[in-house]
Amino acid sequence: MTGRIFTMVVVTHRGGTVDDVTPPQTHGPYPRRAYVGPSSFGPRWGHTHAGMPVAPRHAAPPPYTGRPGPAWGHYGSPHQAPLHPPPGYQPWQQPPRRRSGSAWWLALPIVVVALMVGYFALTRGGLGVPEQVAREDVAYVNEDYAVPATGEGPTQIVDTRDNPSVLTDSAFYGQPVPVPVRCEPADVTNLSDAAQLQRRSSDMSECLTRTFGPALEASGFEAYQPRVLVYSAEGTTPCGELELPGAFYCGANQGIYLSSDVAELGGLNLAGVDYVLAHEYAHNVQGRTGILIQRVYEQRKATDEARELEVSRRLETQADCLAASFITSVSESVGYTDRERGLIVAAARSVGDDMFLPPEELPSTHGVSASRQLWTERGFAATMFGDCNTFVAPADEVR
């Protein structure tokens, strides 16, 4: 199975709170197929809910778990336990250097040429490395915002108690997309280096919180900066098993997981990897505003599978849009160019459901290529977060 990024929600309703994680279950009046959503940018990203459960028709939302399947962008449900490395997790270690022999000078010309090529690639966007840096003469917004510490704050996603207006009329939609926002993440010269990717991802999580946090709080919600774990081996999480390559948001512990080989999903450059992370973080935003749990209520009320899948696609394409809006917010300081944005759009298209599923299994969970491209481009141009309100969009825009 090709790697993807997934979204998972694991929720149990107890005493009016969403606070328990349960194993995947299948409910519903008809058999389910294992829909494979886009992977993390490779085969796709967004969330993939393989064997996504059909909610039983009863008063409280069911436990929800969609196993990560090849695709990027999953989400899960809140959990109070801290985010620990999954079993089998091994941090990347730099292999020992070899001593050069007495003829070291023979390799010198090769080293010089390699350095020149590397410099050219980095400065010309070979890895999507920024060509600009944050400038002191730029009037950045949200500078006085105190970014919450990583992993500290609300331990649960917001429970709406089945309020459909949360999807269509959220106060969050009325907030402007902040531009420009300062973001100075650690540089990455080797996308296969898990240690570099971990530092970059942790920095980007802070940037994402600085971007979305003020808007969330102005809307009456609490911001939360999720931990990001870069993993290098298969293992388990509160939301299911880890796969390589992959990326997903787990609502069960409000954490983001990225595999150290995430760039292999569609041949991503650094800007693409940042976008995948932003997509997963967007599910955190949906969790903080109640959109994530309301999606479960809506699927519980669905009378057929088509409606369930449509709700899932609206959630995923909204995450695409919010992720793209973040890229716009920090482009000034990070240095994203039109080239990087073009590559991101191409990547979004490459993970459409129609790229991996036969026509008879469409529409599915994440959206076809045209829909993912549409909402990514809208996100780049968004001035209000309401521009990413996929829940009021025509059905043909979320196919």
QUIDAJO-V17002 format. One record per residue. PSI is psi in degrees with one decimal (999 if undefined). Layout:
BEGIN
PSI
PSI
END
This chain:
BEGIN
133.0
149.4
149.2
-179.8
138.1
164.5
133.9
141.5
122.0
104.2
135.4
136.3
114.5
118.9
33.0
4.6
157.7
100.4
17.6
151.4
132.1
160.0
158.2
141.6
157.0
127.7
168.4
162.4
-4.4
157.7
147.8
143.8
153.9
96.1
129.1
112.8
176.4
154.5
178.6
21.9
70.1
-103.5
-30.4
172.4
160.1
-136.9
154.2
127.6
87.5
127.7
37.9
126.1
146.4
128.4
138.1
153.2
79.5
178.3
-38.9
149.3
145.4
169.9
136.9
123.5
123.5
114.4
143.6
130.1
179.6
107.7
165.9
139.9
76.9
173.4
161.7
-158.9
167.7
152.4
147.2
-12.1
145.6
160.1
106.7
152.8
135.8
161.8
138.2
-5.1
125.7
119.7
147.8
138.9
139.2
125.0
149.3
143.9
146.8
143.2
134.2
151.4
-170.4
-18.0
37.2
-30.7
-22.0
-28.1
-8.8
-46.8
-38.4
-40.9
-43.5
-46.2
-42.5
-41.4
-41.1
-44.0
-42.6
-43.9
-42.8
-44.0
-41.6
-43.2
-19.5
12.5
20.6
-40.5
5.4
21.8
136.3
140.9
-4.1
168.5
163.3
130.9
144.7
-20.8
3.8
136.0
84.5
147.1
166.0
20.9
-29.3
8.3
128.7
102.9
126.2
145.7
150.7
125.8
5.4
137.0
-149.8
133.7
0.9
147.8
158.4
129.6
121.2
-10.1
36.9
71.3
93.6
-26.7
-18.7
-34.2
-39.3
-27.4
33.8
139.5
-24.4
-33.9
-23.7
1.0
141.6
150.0
120.2
129.6
131.2
153.8
136.9
133.6
120.1
72.0
160.0
144.4
155.8
121.8
-13.3
106.5
-9.8
-4.0
106.0
-33.5
-43.2
-42.4
-36.5
-45.7
-44.3
-47.2
-39.6
-40.5
-40.6
-32.2
-39.3
-42.2
-41.3
-39.7
-35.9
-29.3
-49.0
-26.3
-52.4
-39.1
-38.8
-47.3
-34.9
-20.9
-0.1
13.2
167.6
133.8
159.6
130.3
107.5
151.7
148.7
128.0
119.5
120.4
153.3
3.3
159.1
152.1
-166.3
154.6
171.3
-15.9
4.8
-167.2
149.9
144.9
157.9
129.9
165.8
172.5
138.7
160.9
130.9
110.1
-16.7
-27.5
10.1
43.0
158.1
133.9
130.4
133.7
152.5
-16.3
26.0
-28.9
-19.0
-15.0
89.4
11.6
48.3
146.6
-175.2
-41.6
-37.3
-39.3
-40.9
-39.3
-40.2
-45.3
-42.2
-36.1
-43.9
-38.5
-32.5
-30.7
-30.3
-41.8
-42.2
-33.8
-39.2
-28.6
-5.5
-6.7
-37.5
-48.1
-32.8
-30.3
-39.1
-43.0
-43.3
-38.3
-31.1
-37.3
-11.6
138.7
-9.7
168.5
-34.1
-41.2
-40.4
-45.9
-34.9
-42.5
-40.5
-42.6
-36.9
-37.0
-44.6
-43.6
-29.0
-39.0
-36.9
-46.1
-46.4
-37.4
-42.4
-35.3
-34.8
-41.4
-40.7
-41.9
-39.9
8.0
-37.1
-44.4
-37.9
-33.7
24.7
137.5
176.2
-31.4
-46.8
-40.9
-37.7
-39.7
-36.1
-42.4
-42.9
-39.3
-40.7
-41.7
-39.1
-15.5
17.9
150.9
-34.4
-11.0
-12.8
-12.3
147.8
155.9
-35.4
-12.2
12.5
152.6
160.1
-139.9
-24.0
-20.6
143.9
171.3
-45.6
-38.1
-40.8
-37.4
-45.5
-49.7
-23.9
-44.8
-37.1
-35.2
-40.2
-34.5
-3.3
138.1
-21.0
148.0
-20.4
-17.5
-14.5
19.9
82.8
-15.5
-5.9
5.6
152.9
150.0
-32.4
-6.2
-4.9
41.5
999
END
